[in-house]
Amino acid sequence: MRVLAIDTALGACSACIVQAGETVPLAADTIPMERGHAEALMPLLDRLSAQVDGGFESLDRVAVTVGPGSYTGLRVGISAARGIGLAAGIPVVGVATLSAFLAPLMVGDKRGLFTAAIDAKHSHLYIQAVAPGGRTIIPPGLMTYRDAIRLLGSGPIIVAGSAAAMLAAEARIQGVDAHISDVSAFPDIAWVARLGALADPAQALPKPLYLREPDAKPQDGARIARQ
């Protein structure tokens, strides 16, 4: 299976093409950015396609990060993935951003509570924590650092994500044994591809995963009631 993975959920515009079972992508590119994903993504995908025999026609599946992340970034990536899937007649699957951070933590013999933490601003974070063996301790959610530390227990915890340093520092203040694995602002795109290759297209739908209400809300006070 040949998978195209796309990530525009957070602080980068990333994509890669991976042959399932291979450790190194056939082609990959990542451009760190907070804004401008819409302008950068399609040229990036064109460059990757040109590096792989058969281009887009050789793909068997498209995987795209579905959140949590920025509203604009998620729409850019998901729209592109759906468009490519429709044109190529192949399935498109969604990969949760927190899962993409968690996956590399769970490889190997590390011991602890595997935790993905993404900065959500305003003293909040997006978090998910999984125990060895795969049991969910904290499901994907939005909460304060204090609430997250309370739910994590006594540790040890192994943390990755843009909020990893802050969460680990706060955890240590509370006496929790915390180890930082990665402080990247975006997940490794190759792991997005690997998770996408394993996903069930009937279950892992390419739909945005919003864990927070949008900041912009309708002004109900100025709305005229329908008769």
mmCIF file of the C-alpha atoms, coordinates in Angstrom:
data_MODEL
# 
_entry.id   MODEL 
# 
loop_
_atom_site.group_PDB 
_atom_site.id 
_atom_site.type_symbol 
_atom_site.label_atom_id 
_atom_site.label_alt_id 
_atom_site.label_comp_id 
_atom_site.label_asym_id 
_atom_site.label_entity_id 
_atom_site.label_seq_id 
_atom_site.pdbx_PDB_ins_code 
_atom_site.Cartn_x 
_atom_site.Cartn_y 
_atom_site.Cartn_z 
_atom_site.occupancy 
_atom_site.B_iso_or_equiv 
_atom_site.pdbx_formal_charge 
_atom_site.auth_seq_id 
_atom_site.auth_comp_id 
_atom_site.auth_asym_id 
_atom_site.auth_atom_id 
_atom_site.pdbx_PDB_model_num 
ATOM 1   C CA . MET A 1 1   ? 0.000   0.000  0.000   1.00 0.00 ? 1   MET A CA 1 
ATOM 2   C CA . ARG A 1 2   ? 1.300   3.442  -0.959  1.00 0.00 ? 2   ARG A CA 1 
ATOM 3   C CA . VAL A 1 3   ? 0.048   6.249  1.296   1.00 0.00 ? 3   VAL A CA 1 
ATOM 4   C CA . LEU A 1 4   ? 0.112   10.003 0.865   1.00 0.00 ? 4   LEU A CA 1 
ATOM 5   C CA . ALA A 1 5   ? 0.040   11.728 4.277   1.00 0.00 ? 5   ALA A CA 1 
ATOM 6   C CA . ILE A 1 6   ? -0.851  15.395 4.760   1.00 0.00 ? 6   ILE A CA 1 
ATOM 7   C CA . ASP A 1 7   ? -0.560  17.524 7.901   1.00 0.00 ? 7   ASP A CA 1 
ATOM 8   C CA . THR A 1 8   ? -1.580  21.179 8.108   1.00 0.00 ? 8   THR A CA 1 
ATOM 9   C CA . ALA A 1 9   ? -3.184  21.029 11.558  1.00 0.00 ? 9   ALA A CA 1 
ATOM 10  C CA . LEU A 1 10  ? -0.516  22.843 13.563  1.00 0.00 ? 10  LEU A CA 1 
ATOM 11  C CA . GLY A 1 11  ? 2.760   24.674 12.993  1.00 0.00 ? 11  GLY A CA 1 
ATOM 12  C CA . ALA A 1 12  ? 3.823   23.150 9.686   1.00 0.00 ? 12  ALA A CA 1 
ATOM 13  C CA . CYS A 1 13  ? 2.764   22.249 6.190   1.00 0.00 ? 13  CYS A CA 1 
ATOM 14  C CA . SER A 1 14  ? 3.914   18.637 5.817   1.00 0.00 ? 14  SER A CA 1 
ATOM 15  C CA . ALA A 1 15  ? 3.392   15.746 3.442   1.00 0.00 ? 15  ALA A CA 1 
ATOM 16  C CA . CYS A 1 16  ? 5.048   12.486 2.549   1.00 0.00 ? 16  CYS A CA 1 
ATOM 17  C CA . ILE A 1 17  ? 4.520   9.429  0.401   1.00 0.00 ? 17  ILE A CA 1 
ATOM 18  C CA . VAL A 1 18  ? 5.223   6.132  2.148   1.00 0.00 ? 18  VAL A CA 1 
ATOM 19  C CA . GLN A 1 19  ? 5.235   2.557  0.958   1.00 0.00 ? 19  GLN A CA 1 
ATOM 20  C CA . ALA A 1 20  ? 3.643   0.494  3.726   1.00 0.00 ? 20  ALA A CA 1 
ATOM 21  C CA . GLY A 1 21  ? 6.257   -1.586 5.520   1.00 0.00 ? 21  GLY A CA 1 
ATOM 22  C CA . GLU A 1 22  ? 9.141   0.735  4.613   1.00 0.00 ? 22  GLU A CA 1 
ATOM 23  C CA . THR A 1 23  ? 10.810  2.834  7.299   1.00 0.00 ? 23  THR A CA 1 
ATOM 24  C CA . VAL A 1 24  ? 11.912  5.704  5.040   1.00 0.00 ? 24  VAL A CA 1 
ATOM 25  C CA . PRO A 1 25  ? 9.364   7.708  2.986   1.00 0.00 ? 25  PRO A CA 1 
ATOM 26  C CA . LEU A 1 26  ? 9.673   7.652  -0.782  1.00 0.00 ? 26  LEU A CA 1 
ATOM 27  C CA . ALA A 1 27  ? 9.363   11.453 -0.656  1.00 0.00 ? 27  ALA A CA 1 
ATOM 28  C CA . ALA A 1 28  ? 8.756   13.925 2.155   1.00 0.00 ? 28  ALA A CA 1 
ATOM 29  C CA . ASP A 1 29  ? 8.766   17.641 2.834   1.00 0.00 ? 29  ASP A CA 1 
ATOM 30  C CA . THR A 1 30  ? 7.981   19.807 5.851   1.00 0.00 ? 30  THR A CA 1 
ATOM 31  C CA . ILE A 1 31  ? 7.743   23.598 5.933   1.00 0.00 ? 31  ILE A CA 1 
ATOM 32  C CA . PRO A 1 32  ? 7.403   25.044 9.465   1.00 0.00 ? 32  PRO A CA 1 
ATOM 33  C CA . MET A 1 33  ? 4.725   27.769 9.415   1.00 0.00 ? 33  MET A CA 1 
ATOM 34  C CA . GLU A 1 34  ? 1.928   29.134 11.552  1.00 0.00 ? 34  GLU A CA 1 
ATOM 35  C CA . ARG A 1 35  ? -0.028  30.608 8.625   1.00 0.00 ? 35  ARG A CA 1 
ATOM 36  C CA . GLY A 1 36  ? -0.088  30.239 4.860   1.00 0.00 ? 36  GLY A CA 1 
ATOM 37  C CA . HIS A 1 37  ? -0.837  26.517 4.617   1.00 0.00 ? 37  HIS A CA 1 
ATOM 38  C CA . ALA A 1 38  ? -3.312  27.058 1.787   1.00 0.00 ? 38  ALA A CA 1 
ATOM 39  C CA . GLU A 1 39  ? -0.697  28.693 -0.426  1.00 0.00 ? 39  GLU A CA 1 
ATOM 40  C CA . ALA A 1 40  ? 2.075   26.209 0.423   1.00 0.00 ? 40  ALA A CA 1 
ATOM 41  C CA . LEU A 1 41  ? 0.304   22.845 0.338   1.00 0.00 ? 41  LEU A CA 1 
ATOM 42  C CA . MET A 1 42  ? -0.480  22.246 -3.338  1.00 0.00 ? 42  MET A CA 1 
ATOM 43  C CA . PRO A 1 43  ? 2.995   23.227 -4.620  1.00 0.00 ? 43  PRO A CA 1 
ATOM 44  C CA . LEU A 1 44  ? 4.478   20.971 -1.921  1.00 0.00 ? 44  LEU A CA 1 
ATOM 45  C CA . LEU A 1 45  ? 2.283   18.054 -3.050  1.00 0.00 ? 45  LEU A CA 1 
ATOM 46  C CA . ASP A 1 46  ? 3.237   18.646 -6.680  1.00 0.00 ? 46  ASP A CA 1 
ATOM 47  C CA . ARG A 1 47  ? 6.936   18.434 -5.738  1.00 0.00 ? 47  ARG A CA 1 
ATOM 48  C CA . LEU A 1 48  ? 6.418   15.159 -3.885  1.00 0.00 ? 48  LEU A CA 1 
ATOM 49  C CA . SER A 1 49  ? 4.390   13.643 -6.719  1.00 0.00 ? 49  SER A CA 1 
ATOM 50  C CA . ALA A 1 50  ? 7.177   14.426 -9.171  1.00 0.00 ? 50  ALA A CA 1 
ATOM 51  C CA . GLN A 1 51  ? 9.670   12.479 -6.999  1.00 0.00 ? 51  GLN A CA 1 
ATOM 52  C CA . VAL A 1 52  ? 7.684   9.216  -7.032  1.00 0.00 ? 52  VAL A CA 1 
ATOM 53  C CA . ASP A 1 53  ? 7.166   6.870  -9.971  1.00 0.00 ? 53  ASP A CA 1 
ATOM 54  C CA . GLY A 1 54  ? 3.535   7.032  -11.059 1.00 0.00 ? 54  GLY A CA 1 
ATOM 55  C CA . GLY A 1 55  ? 2.806   10.224 -9.113  1.00 0.00 ? 55  GLY A CA 1 
ATOM 56  C CA . PHE A 1 56  ? -0.674  10.566 -7.648  1.00 0.00 ? 56  PHE A CA 1 
ATOM 57  C CA . GLU A 1 57  ? -1.924  7.683  -9.810  1.00 0.00 ? 57  GLU A CA 1 
ATOM 58  C CA . SER A 1 58  ? 0.311   5.265  -7.875  1.00 0.00 ? 58  SER A CA 1 
ATOM 59  C CA . LEU A 1 59  ? -1.365  6.061  -4.528  1.00 0.00 ? 59  LEU A CA 1 
ATOM 60  C CA . ASP A 1 60  ? -3.609  3.604  -2.697  1.00 0.00 ? 60  ASP A CA 1 
ATOM 61  C CA . ARG A 1 61  ? -4.706  5.835  0.169   1.00 0.00 ? 61  ARG A CA 1 
ATOM 62  C CA . VAL A 1 62  ? -4.559  9.374  1.538   1.00 0.00 ? 62  VAL A CA 1 
ATOM 63  C CA . ALA A 1 63  ? -4.149  10.094 5.274   1.00 0.00 ? 63  ALA A CA 1 
ATOM 64  C CA . VAL A 1 64  ? -4.693  13.537 6.772   1.00 0.00 ? 64  VAL A CA 1 
ATOM 65  C CA . THR A 1 65  ? -4.487  14.948 10.285  1.00 0.00 ? 65  THR A CA 1 
ATOM 66  C CA . VAL A 1 66  ? -7.954  15.922 11.515  1.00 0.00 ? 66  VAL A CA 1 
ATOM 67  C CA . GLY A 1 67  ? -7.169  17.716 14.757  1.00 0.00 ? 67  GLY A CA 1 
ATOM 68  C CA . PRO A 1 68  ? -7.017  19.093 17.229  1.00 0.00 ? 68  PRO A CA 1 
ATOM 69  C CA . GLY A 1 69  ? -5.455  22.030 15.450  1.00 0.00 ? 69  GLY A CA 1 
ATOM 70  C CA . SER A 1 70  ? -6.209  25.363 13.872  1.00 0.00 ? 70  SER A CA 1 
ATOM 71  C CA . TYR A 1 71  ? -9.593  25.684 12.176  1.00 0.00 ? 71  TYR A CA 1 
ATOM 72  C CA . THR A 1 72  ? -8.099  27.088 8.988   1.00 0.00 ? 72  THR A CA 1 
ATOM 73  C CA . GLY A 1 73  ? -5.243  24.597 8.853   1.00 0.00 ? 73  GLY A CA 1 
ATOM 74  C CA . LEU A 1 74  ? -7.540  21.623 9.305   1.00 0.00 ? 74  LEU A CA 1 
ATOM 75  C CA . ARG A 1 75  ? -9.842  22.773 6.517   1.00 0.00 ? 75  ARG A CA 1 
ATOM 76  C CA . VAL A 1 76  ? -6.901  23.220 4.138   1.00 0.00 ? 76  VAL A CA 1 
ATOM 77  C CA . GLY A 1 77  ? -5.476  19.738 4.684   1.00 0.00 ? 77  GLY A CA 1 
ATOM 78  C CA . ILE A 1 78  ? -8.776  17.872 4.781   1.00 0.00 ? 78  ILE A CA 1 
ATOM 79  C CA . SER A 1 79  ? -10.085 19.596 1.656   1.00 0.00 ? 79  SER A CA 1 
ATOM 80  C CA . ALA A 1 80  ? -6.897  18.754 -0.258  1.00 0.00 ? 80  ALA A CA 1 
ATOM 81  C CA . ALA A 1 81  ? -6.956  15.141 0.917   1.00 0.00 ? 81  ALA A CA 1 
ATOM 82  C CA . ARG A 1 82  ? -10.595 14.696 -0.051  1.00 0.00 ? 82  ARG A CA 1 
ATOM 83  C CA . GLY A 1 83  ? -9.967  16.243 -3.444  1.00 0.00 ? 83  GLY A CA 1 
ATOM 84  C CA . ILE A 1 84  ? -7.040  13.942 -4.189  1.00 0.00 ? 84  ILE A CA 1 
ATOM 85  C CA . GLY A 1 85  ? -8.964  10.927 -2.944  1.00 0.00 ? 85  GLY A CA 1 
ATOM 86  C CA . LEU A 1 86  ? -11.937 11.774 -5.143  1.00 0.00 ? 86  LEU A CA 1 
ATOM 87  C CA . ALA A 1 87  ? -9.789  12.378 -8.225  1.00 0.00 ? 87  ALA A CA 1 
ATOM 88  C CA . ALA A 1 88  ? -7.745  9.195  -7.725  1.00 0.00 ? 88  ALA A CA 1 
ATOM 89  C CA . GLY A 1 89  ? -10.689 7.054  -6.578  1.00 0.00 ? 89  GLY A CA 1 
ATOM 90  C CA . ILE A 1 90  ? -8.936  5.969  -3.376  1.00 0.00 ? 90  ILE A CA 1 
ATOM 91  C CA . PRO A 1 91  ? -9.937  6.044  0.316   1.00 0.00 ? 91  PRO A CA 1 
ATOM 92  C CA . VAL A 1 92  ? -9.126  8.999  2.552   1.00 0.00 ? 92  VAL A CA 1 
ATOM 93  C CA . VAL A 1 93  ? -8.631  8.422  6.286   1.00 0.00 ? 93  VAL A CA 1 
ATOM 94  C CA . GLY A 1 94  ? -8.302  10.814 9.210   1.00 0.00 ? 94  GLY A CA 1 
ATOM 95  C CA . VAL A 1 95  ? -5.508  10.623 11.787  1.00 0.00 ? 95  VAL A CA 1 
ATOM 96  C CA . ALA A 1 96  ? -5.882  12.440 15.110  1.00 0.00 ? 96  ALA A CA 1 
ATOM 97  C CA . THR A 1 97  ? -3.017  14.842 15.767  1.00 0.00 ? 97  THR A CA 1 
ATOM 98  C CA . LEU A 1 98  ? -2.621  13.632 19.348  1.00 0.00 ? 98  LEU A CA 1 
ATOM 99  C CA . SER A 1 99  ? -2.370  10.034 18.119  1.00 0.00 ? 99  SER A CA 1 
ATOM 100 C CA . ALA A 1 100 ? 0.416   11.038 15.740  1.00 0.00 ? 100 ALA A CA 1 
ATOM 101 C CA . PHE A 1 101 ? 2.372   12.466 18.692  1.00 0.00 ? 101 PHE A CA 1 
ATOM 102 C CA . LEU A 1 102 ? 1.668   9.400  20.841  1.00 0.00 ? 102 LEU A CA 1 
ATOM 103 C CA . ALA A 1 103 ? 2.611   6.690  18.344  1.00 0.00 ? 103 ALA A CA 1 
ATOM 104 C CA . PRO A 1 104 ? 6.417   7.106  18.428  1.00 0.00 ? 104 PRO A CA 1 
ATOM 105 C CA . LEU A 1 105 ? 6.371   7.243  22.236  1.00 0.00 ? 105 LEU A CA 1 
ATOM 106 C CA . MET A 1 106 ? 4.828   3.791  22.395  1.00 0.00 ? 106 MET A CA 1 
ATOM 107 C CA . VAL A 1 107 ? 7.553   2.122  20.349  1.00 0.00 ? 107 VAL A CA 1 
ATOM 108 C CA . GLY A 1 108 ? 10.334  0.430  22.253  1.00 0.00 ? 108 GLY A CA 1 
ATOM 109 C CA . ASP A 1 109 ? 10.777  -0.426 25.914  1.00 0.00 ? 109 ASP A CA 1 
ATOM 110 C CA . LYS A 1 110 ? 10.036  2.941  27.532  1.00 0.00 ? 110 LYS A CA 1 
ATOM 111 C CA . ARG A 1 111 ? 7.963   2.737  30.704  1.00 0.00 ? 111 ARG A CA 1 
ATOM 112 C CA . GLY A 1 112 ? 5.522   5.375  31.864  1.00 0.00 ? 112 GLY A CA 1 
ATOM 113 C CA . LEU A 1 113 ? 2.287   7.073  30.960  1.00 0.00 ? 113 LEU A CA 1 
ATOM 114 C CA . PHE A 1 114 ? 2.578   8.125  27.319  1.00 0.00 ? 114 PHE A CA 1 
ATOM 115 C CA . THR A 1 115 ? 1.217   11.648 26.984  1.00 0.00 ? 115 THR A CA 1 
ATOM 116 C CA . ALA A 1 116 ? 0.642   13.927 24.001  1.00 0.00 ? 116 ALA A CA 1 
ATOM 117 C CA . ALA A 1 117 ? 0.271   17.616 24.874  1.00 0.00 ? 117 ALA A CA 1 
ATOM 118 C CA . ILE A 1 118 ? -0.445  20.429 22.410  1.00 0.00 ? 118 ILE A CA 1 
ATOM 119 C CA . ASP A 1 119 ? -0.480  24.085 23.396  1.00 0.00 ? 119 ASP A CA 1 
ATOM 120 C CA . ALA A 1 120 ? -4.054  25.383 23.155  1.00 0.00 ? 120 ALA A CA 1 
ATOM 121 C CA . LYS A 1 121 ? -3.192  28.904 24.419  1.00 0.00 ? 121 LYS A CA 1 
ATOM 122 C CA . HIS A 1 122 ? -4.838  30.737 27.314  1.00 0.00 ? 122 HIS A CA 1 
ATOM 123 C CA . SER A 1 123 ? -3.330  28.357 29.926  1.00 0.00 ? 123 SER A CA 1 
ATOM 124 C CA . HIS A 1 124 ? -4.988  25.325 28.312  1.00 0.00 ? 124 HIS A CA 1 
ATOM 125 C CA . LEU A 1 125 ? -3.697  22.317 26.414  1.00 0.00 ? 125 LEU A CA 1 
ATOM 126 C CA . TYR A 1 126 ? -5.024  19.520 24.250  1.00 0.00 ? 126 TYR A CA 1 
ATOM 127 C CA . ILE A 1 127 ? -4.031  16.253 25.859  1.00 0.00 ? 127 ILE A CA 1 
ATOM 128 C CA . GLN A 1 128 ? -4.296  12.498 25.546  1.00 0.00 ? 128 GLN A CA 1 
ATOM 129 C CA . ALA A 1 129 ? -2.597  9.918  27.774  1.00 0.00 ? 129 ALA A CA 1 
ATOM 130 C CA . VAL A 1 130 ? -2.237  6.189  27.225  1.00 0.00 ? 130 VAL A CA 1 
ATOM 131 C CA . ALA A 1 131 ? -0.801  3.538  29.520  1.00 0.00 ? 131 ALA A CA 1 
ATOM 132 C CA . PRO A 1 132 ? 1.553   0.801  28.305  1.00 0.00 ? 132 PRO A CA 1 
ATOM 133 C CA . GLY A 1 133 ? -0.615  -1.765 26.602  1.00 0.00 ? 133 GLY A CA 1 
ATOM 134 C CA . GLY A 1 134 ? -2.869  0.852  25.055  1.00 0.00 ? 134 GLY A CA 1 
ATOM 135 C CA . ARG A 1 135 ? -5.352  1.577  27.861  1.00 0.00 ? 135 ARG A CA 1 
ATOM 136 C CA . THR A 1 136 ? -6.599  5.165  27.641  1.00 0.00 ? 136 THR A CA 1 
ATOM 137 C CA . ILE A 1 137 ? -6.025  7.126  30.841  1.00 0.00 ? 137 ILE A CA 1 
ATOM 138 C CA . ILE A 1 138 ? -7.034  10.550 29.518  1.00 0.00 ? 138 ILE A CA 1 
ATOM 139 C CA . PRO A 1 139 ? -9.134  10.616 26.343  1.00 0.00 ? 139 PRO A CA 1 
ATOM 140 C CA . PRO A 1 140 ? -8.512  13.435 23.863  1.00 0.00 ? 140 PRO A CA 1 
ATOM 141 C CA . GLY A 1 141 ? -9.637  16.654 25.514  1.00 0.00 ? 141 GLY A CA 1 
ATOM 142 C CA . LEU A 1 142 ? -9.059  20.315 26.275  1.00 0.00 ? 142 LEU A CA 1 
ATOM 143 C CA . MET A 1 143 ? -8.221  21.275 29.854  1.00 0.00 ? 143 MET A CA 1 
ATOM 144 C CA . THR A 1 144 ? -6.014  23.381 32.107  1.00 0.00 ? 144 THR A CA 1 
ATOM 145 C CA . TYR A 1 145 ? -2.529  22.227 33.054  1.00 0.00 ? 145 TYR A CA 1 
ATOM 146 C CA . ARG A 1 146 ? -3.631  21.790 36.668  1.00 0.00 ? 146 ARG A CA 1 
ATOM 147 C CA . ASP A 1 147 ? -6.511  19.495 35.702  1.00 0.00 ? 147 ASP A CA 1 
ATOM 148 C CA . ALA A 1 148 ? -4.227  17.503 33.383  1.00 0.00 ? 148 ALA A CA 1 
ATOM 149 C CA . ILE A 1 149 ? -1.657  16.915 36.120  1.00 0.00 ? 149 ILE A CA 1 
ATOM 150 C CA . ARG A 1 150 ? -4.371  15.844 38.542  1.00 0.00 ? 150 ARG A CA 1 
ATOM 151 C CA . LEU A 1 151 ? -5.584  13.213 36.050  1.00 0.00 ? 151 LEU A CA 1 
ATOM 152 C CA . LEU A 1 152 ? -2.088  11.996 35.207  1.00 0.00 ? 152 LEU A CA 1 
ATOM 153 C CA . GLY A 1 153 ? -1.454  10.849 38.764  1.00 0.00 ? 153 GLY A CA 1 
ATOM 154 C CA . SER A 1 154 ? 2.002   10.249 40.224  1.00 0.00 ? 154 SER A CA 1 
ATOM 155 C CA . GLY A 1 155 ? 3.730   9.273  36.974  1.00 0.00 ? 155 GLY A CA 1 
ATOM 156 C CA . PRO A 1 156 ? 6.178   8.644  35.554  1.00 0.00 ? 156 PRO A CA 1 
ATOM 157 C CA . ILE A 1 157 ? 4.944   10.342 32.403  1.00 0.00 ? 157 ILE A CA 1 
ATOM 158 C CA . ILE A 1 158 ? 6.640   10.599 29.001  1.00 0.00 ? 158 ILE A CA 1 
ATOM 159 C CA . VAL A 1 159 ? 5.474   13.691 27.132  1.00 0.00 ? 159 VAL A CA 1 
ATOM 160 C CA . ALA A 1 160 ? 5.608   14.859 23.514  1.00 0.00 ? 160 ALA A CA 1 
ATOM 161 C CA . GLY A 1 161 ? 4.108   17.842 21.721  1.00 0.00 ? 161 GLY A CA 1 
ATOM 162 C CA . SER A 1 162 ? 4.319   21.615 21.723  1.00 0.00 ? 162 SER A CA 1 
ATOM 163 C CA . ALA A 1 163 ? 3.133   21.801 25.350  1.00 0.00 ? 163 ALA A CA 1 
ATOM 164 C CA . ALA A 1 164 ? 5.461   19.037 26.572  1.00 0.00 ? 164 ALA A CA 1 
ATOM 165 C CA . ALA A 1 165 ? 7.983   21.334 28.278  1.00 0.00 ? 165 ALA A CA 1 
ATOM 166 C CA . MET A 1 166 ? 5.315   23.353 30.077  1.00 0.00 ? 166 MET A CA 1 
ATOM 167 C CA . LEU A 1 167 ? 3.375   20.271 31.191  1.00 0.00 ? 167 LEU A CA 1 
ATOM 168 C CA . ALA A 1 168 ? 6.528   18.540 32.420  1.00 0.00 ? 168 ALA A CA 1 
ATOM 169 C CA . ALA A 1 169 ? 7.625   21.622 34.360  1.00 0.00 ? 169 ALA A CA 1 
ATOM 170 C CA . GLU A 1 170 ? 4.242   21.960 36.046  1.00 0.00 ? 170 GLU A CA 1 
ATOM 171 C CA . ALA A 1 171 ? 4.159   18.220 36.764  1.00 0.00 ? 171 ALA A CA 1 
ATOM 172 C CA . ARG A 1 172 ? 7.560   18.303 38.450  1.00 0.00 ? 172 ARG A CA 1 
ATOM 173 C CA . ILE A 1 173 ? 6.438   21.171 40.678  1.00 0.00 ? 173 ILE A CA 1 
ATOM 174 C CA . GLN A 1 174 ? 3.627   18.872 41.828  1.00 0.00 ? 174 GLN A CA 1 
ATOM 175 C CA . GLY A 1 175 ? 6.073   16.027 42.480  1.00 0.00 ? 175 GLY A CA 1 
ATOM 176 C CA . VAL A 1 176 ? 5.254   14.045 39.348  1.00 0.00 ? 176 VAL A CA 1 
ATOM 177 C CA . ASP A 1 177 ? 8.126   12.260 37.603  1.00 0.00 ? 177 ASP A CA 1 
ATOM 178 C CA . ALA A 1 178 ? 7.999   13.691 34.049  1.00 0.00 ? 178 ALA A CA 1 
ATOM 179 C CA . HIS A 1 179 ? 10.262  13.069 31.052  1.00 0.00 ? 179 HIS A CA 1 
ATOM 180 C CA . ILE A 1 180 ? 10.172  15.116 27.832  1.00 0.00 ? 180 ILE A CA 1 
ATOM 181 C CA . SER A 1 181 ? 10.492  13.076 24.660  1.00 0.00 ? 181 SER A CA 1 
ATOM 182 C CA . ASP A 1 182 ? 9.776   15.724 22.011  1.00 0.00 ? 182 ASP A CA 1 
ATOM 183 C CA . VAL A 1 183 ? 8.740   19.383 21.998  1.00 0.00 ? 183 VAL A CA 1 
ATOM 184 C CA . SER A 1 184 ? 7.991   19.659 18.281  1.00 0.00 ? 184 SER A CA 1 
ATOM 185 C CA . ALA A 1 185 ? 5.145   21.968 17.262  1.00 0.00 ? 185 ALA A CA 1 
ATOM 186 C CA . PHE A 1 186 ? 3.917   19.376 14.766  1.00 0.00 ? 186 PHE A CA 1 
ATOM 187 C CA . PRO A 1 187 ? 3.919   15.562 14.481  1.00 0.00 ? 187 PRO A CA 1 
ATOM 188 C CA . ASP A 1 188 ? 6.333   13.504 12.399  1.00 0.00 ? 188 ASP A CA 1 
ATOM 189 C CA . ILE A 1 189 ? 4.588   13.207 9.025   1.00 0.00 ? 189 ILE A CA 1 
ATOM 190 C CA . ALA A 1 190 ? 5.920   9.668  8.517   1.00 0.00 ? 190 ALA A CA 1 
ATOM 191 C CA . TRP A 1 191 ? 3.981   8.570  11.596  1.00 0.00 ? 191 TRP A CA 1 
ATOM 192 C CA . VAL A 1 192 ? 0.835   10.145 10.167  1.00 0.00 ? 192 VAL A CA 1 
ATOM 193 C CA . ALA A 1 193 ? 1.360   7.955  7.103   1.00 0.00 ? 193 ALA A CA 1 
ATOM 194 C CA . ARG A 1 194 ? 1.962   4.804  9.163   1.00 0.00 ? 194 ARG A CA 1 
ATOM 195 C CA . LEU A 1 195 ? -1.155  5.340  11.252  1.00 0.00 ? 195 LEU A CA 1 
ATOM 196 C CA . GLY A 1 196 ? -3.111  6.120  8.089   1.00 0.00 ? 196 GLY A CA 1 
ATOM 197 C CA . ALA A 1 197 ? -2.021  2.826  6.539   1.00 0.00 ? 197 ALA A CA 1 
ATOM 198 C CA . LEU A 1 198 ? -3.420  0.947  9.565   1.00 0.00 ? 198 LEU A CA 1 
ATOM 199 C CA . ALA A 1 199 ? -6.671  2.910  9.836   1.00 0.00 ? 199 ALA A CA 1 
ATOM 200 C CA . ASP A 1 200 ? -10.078 1.535  8.868   1.00 0.00 ? 200 ASP A CA 1 
ATOM 201 C CA . PRO A 1 201 ? -11.562 3.826  6.200   1.00 0.00 ? 201 PRO A CA 1 
ATOM 202 C CA . ALA A 1 202 ? -15.048 3.060  7.495   1.00 0.00 ? 202 ALA A CA 1 
ATOM 203 C CA . GLN A 1 203 ? -14.174 4.330  10.977  1.00 0.00 ? 203 GLN A CA 1 
ATOM 204 C CA . ALA A 1 204 ? -11.347 6.866  10.557  1.00 0.00 ? 204 ALA A CA 1 
ATOM 205 C CA . LEU A 1 205 ? -13.282 9.467  8.613   1.00 0.00 ? 205 LEU A CA 1 
ATOM 206 C CA . PRO A 1 206 ? -11.558 12.610 7.273   1.00 0.00 ? 206 PRO A CA 1 
ATOM 207 C CA . LYS A 1 207 ? -13.666 14.951 9.403   1.00 0.00 ? 207 LYS A CA 1 
ATOM 208 C CA . PRO A 1 208 ? -12.323 17.722 11.661  1.00 0.00 ? 208 PRO A CA 1 
ATOM 209 C CA . LEU A 1 209 ? -11.880 16.813 15.321  1.00 0.00 ? 209 LEU A CA 1 
ATOM 210 C CA . TYR A 1 210 ? -12.710 20.004 17.184  1.00 0.00 ? 210 TYR A CA 1 
ATOM 211 C CA . LEU A 1 211 ? -12.101 19.902 20.934  1.00 0.00 ? 211 LEU A CA 1 
ATOM 212 C CA . ARG A 1 212 ? -12.828 23.586 21.488  1.00 0.00 ? 212 ARG A CA 1 
ATOM 213 C CA . GLU A 1 213 ? -15.660 25.836 20.393  1.00 0.00 ? 213 GLU A CA 1 
ATOM 214 C CA . PRO A 1 214 ? -14.705 28.470 17.797  1.00 0.00 ? 214 PRO A CA 1 
ATOM 215 C CA . ASP A 1 215 ? -13.719 31.890 19.142  1.00 0.00 ? 215 ASP A CA 1 
ATOM 216 C CA . ALA A 1 216 ? -16.023 33.641 16.659  1.00 0.00 ? 216 ALA A CA 1 
ATOM 217 C CA . LYS A 1 217 ? -19.681 33.217 17.568  1.00 0.00 ? 217 LYS A CA 1 
ATOM 218 C CA . PRO A 1 218 ? -22.887 34.592 16.020  1.00 0.00 ? 218 PRO A CA 1 
ATOM 219 C CA . GLN A 1 219 ? -24.182 37.833 17.555  1.00 0.00 ? 219 GLN A CA 1 
ATOM 220 C CA . ASP A 1 220 ? -27.583 36.590 18.625  1.00 0.00 ? 220 ASP A CA 1 
ATOM 221 C CA . GLY A 1 221 ? -28.528 39.982 20.033  1.00 0.00 ? 221 GLY A CA 1 
ATOM 222 C CA . ALA A 1 222 ? -28.510 41.536 16.582  1.00 0.00 ? 222 ALA A CA 1 
ATOM 223 C CA . ARG A 1 223 ? -30.373 38.687 14.893  1.00 0.00 ? 223 ARG A CA 1 
ATOM 224 C CA . ILE A 1 224 ? -33.961 39.248 13.748  1.00 0.00 ? 224 ILE A CA 1 
ATOM 225 C CA . ALA A 1 225 ? -36.210 36.408 14.846  1.00 0.00 ? 225 ALA A CA 1 
ATOM 226 C CA . ARG A 1 226 ? -37.930 34.415 12.124  1.00 0.00 ? 226 ARG A CA 1 
ATOM 227 C CA . GLN A 1 227 ? -41.653 34.819 11.863  1.00 0.00 ? 227 GLN A CA 1 
# 
